[in-house]
Amino acid sequence: MQRSMGERLRAAREAANYPSATKAAEALGVSLSTYRAHENGQNEFSAEIANRYAKKFGTTAGYLLTGEASNKTAHPAVRIVTSFDPDELDNEGFAEDGGENSYSREHWQPQIAGATPEVDVKLGAGSGVVGEVINLPVGSGNVTGHKIVAEWLIPTGYLRNEAKASPNHTIIMEVIGDSMQPTYMPGDRVIVDLSQNQMTTDTVYAISDGYSEPQIKRLQRVPFSQPGEVKIISDNPALETFTVELARLTIIGRICGHIARK
């Protein structure tokens, strides 16, 4: 049976790692009542709104409106690692609601106990690089994720108490490019908490526009802007600062720590 428009919207939202309609509405800059009415099927939405949702959730407007296209984009939003509840899987390893499963930290077993994975994705201080993707077996199916290229032994107490990060949602990523110099140099690593994928404070985040490779940038909210806007700042003073609607950004995670080559 083909899903309804609202059901497709909900599936896209969950696949993009937004755990609730509230979080999605905040990221999109729309009222919760408006978004909920679209997701629960009370109101249909226009092609313009579908395009806005599609950009944020990494799908296509055509899929949301009609279901004709696959829930993929020609230039998919960068979803480094997403998670799902293993208790929601059926006996064959697929989600009981019919949704697709994604690679999660739960599937990765470190060679060094307590280690944090470094994934094969480089955060661009300029343009980023998305590396090799691997398949992992789950039940009779497979889930996909980025290859683990290294393991870092970072104390859990440091991650939780000092970095203010969730150890179970933390990964390491390499920085390339010069737009964040002198704060972040090429070859430095950063600690990224994927669970902090909403802008709650002005700081440094791993971001994507939903189409290009991921970048590391400083974000600063523009006061009193409606819809909400944010400044995308490069620490390199030679580079320009951009202002965009917050809803147009995909925040991959907050930068919680810095491993520098000093």
Sequence and secondary structure as in RCSB ss.txt:
>XXXX:A:sequence
MQRSMGERLRAAREAANYPSATKAAEALGVSLSTYRAHENGQNEFSAEIANRYAKKFGTTAGYLLTGEASNKTAH
PAVRIVTSFDPDELDNEGFAEDGGENSYSREHWQPQIAGATPEVDVKLGAGSGVVGEVINLPVGSGNVTGHKIVA
EWLIPTGYLRNEAKASPNHTIIMEVIGDSMQPTYMPGDRVIVDLSQNQMTTDTVYAISDGYSEPQIKRLQRVPFS
QPGEVKIISDNPALETFTVELARLTIIGRICGHIARK
>XXXX:A:secstr
    HHHHHHHHHHHTT  SHHHHHHHHTS HHHHHHHHTTSS   HHHHHHHHHHHTS HHHHHHS S S  SS
          GGGB TTSSBTTS      GGG   SSTT EEEEEEEEEESS EE  EEEEEETTEEEEEE EEE
EE   HHIIIIIS   GGGEEEEEEEESTTTTTS TT EEEEETT  S  SSSEEEEE SSS  EEEEEEE TT 
SS EEEEE SSTTS  EEEEGGG EEEEEEEEEE   
